[in-house]
Amino acid sequence: MNTIAELVASEAPRDVILLLTKNENGISYPRLDNLYSRNKWIKVHNNLELLKLVSAMVNEGLIIDTGGGLKKGPNWKEPTFISEKKYTFK
């Protein structure tokens, strides 16, 4: 299993989204949707739930919806698995 598939299967979707929005480029909603779709909607169940989660995270200020993508918001917090160095990213 590759690292991103392992990450999606093992971690909470909220934490995965926080990781994917960590850098200045963020992630587009279609790419995020595709990530969960490829992984059989594990922990999210469908794209409507994913959209609701993204909306809640935007409302909490964790991420920002720029219209072209999702980026780190003013209340963004580093997921625990990053500080624990649980995964190796190349």
C-alpha positions as CSV (number, residue, x, y, z in Angstrom):
1,M,0.0,0.0,0.0
2,N,1.4,3.4,-0.8
3,T,1.7,6.1,1.8
4,I,-1.3,8.2,0.7
5,A,-3.6,5.3,0.5
6,E,-2.4,4.2,3.9
7,L,-2.9,7.7,5.3
8,V,-6.5,7.9,3.9
9,A,-7.3,4.4,5.3
10,S,-5.8,5.1,8.7
11,E,-6.4,8.7,9.6
12,A,-9.5,10.9,10.1
13,P,-10.6,12.7,7.0
14,R,-10.3,16.0,8.8
15,D,-6.6,15.3,9.5
16,V,-5.9,14.2,5.9
17,I,-7.4,17.5,4.6
18,L,-5.3,19.5,7.1
19,L,-2.2,17.7,5.7
20,L,-3.2,18.3,2.1
21,T,-3.8,22.0,2.7
22,K,-0.5,22.5,4.6
23,N,1.5,24.1,1.8
24,E,0.6,27.2,-0.1
25,N,-0.8,25.3,-3.1
26,G,-3.4,23.4,-1.1
27,I,-5.6,21.0,-3.0
28,S,-8.5,21.4,-5.4
29,Y,-11.9,19.9,-4.3
30,P,-11.9,17.6,-7.5
31,R,-8.5,16.2,-6.5
32,L,-9.7,15.6,-2.9
33,D,-12.9,14.0,-4.1
34,N,-10.8,11.8,-6.4
35,L,-8.5,10.8,-3.6
36,Y,-11.4,9.5,-1.5
37,S,-13.2,8.0,-4.5
38,R,-10.1,6.0,-5.5
39,N,-10.0,4.7,-1.9
40,K,-13.6,3.5,-2.0
41,W,-14.9,6.4,0.2
42,I,-13.3,4.9,3.3
43,K,-14.2,6.9,6.4
44,V,-16.2,9.5,4.4
45,H,-18.8,7.3,2.6
46,N,-19.6,9.7,-0.3
47,N,-18.8,13.0,-1.8
48,L,-21.8,14.8,-0.1
49,E,-20.2,13.9,3.3
50,L,-16.9,15.1,2.1
51,L,-18.4,18.4,1.0
52,K,-20.1,18.8,4.4
53,L,-16.8,18.1,6.1
54,V,-15.0,20.7,3.9
55,S,-17.8,23.2,4.6
56,A,-17.5,22.7,8.4
57,M,-13.7,23.1,8.2
58,V,-14.1,26.3,6.3
59,N,-16.6,27.6,8.9
60,E,-14.1,26.7,11.7
61,G,-11.3,28.6,9.9
62,L,-9.2,25.5,9.5
63,I,-9.1,25.8,5.8
64,I,-10.1,28.4,3.2
65,D,-12.0,27.7,0.0
66,T,-10.4,30.0,-2.6
67,G,-12.9,29.0,-5.3
68,G,-10.0,27.3,-7.1
69,G,-8.9,25.1,-4.2
70,L,-8.7,24.5,-0.5
71,K,-5.9,26.1,1.4
72,K,-4.6,26.5,5.0
73,G,-6.9,28.7,7.0
74,P,-6.1,31.1,9.9
75,N,-7.0,28.4,12.5
76,W,-5.2,25.6,10.8
77,K,-3.7,23.0,13.2
78,E,-1.0,20.5,12.4
79,P,-2.4,16.9,12.6
80,T,-0.7,14.8,15.3
81,F,0.6,12.2,12.9
82,I,2.8,14.9,11.3
83,S,4.5,15.9,14.5
84,E,4.8,12.2,15.4
85,K,6.5,11.6,11.9
86,K,4.2,8.6,11.5
87,Y,4.5,8.6,7.7
88,T,7.4,9.2,5.3
89,F,6.7,11.6,2.5
90,K,8.9,12.0,-0.5
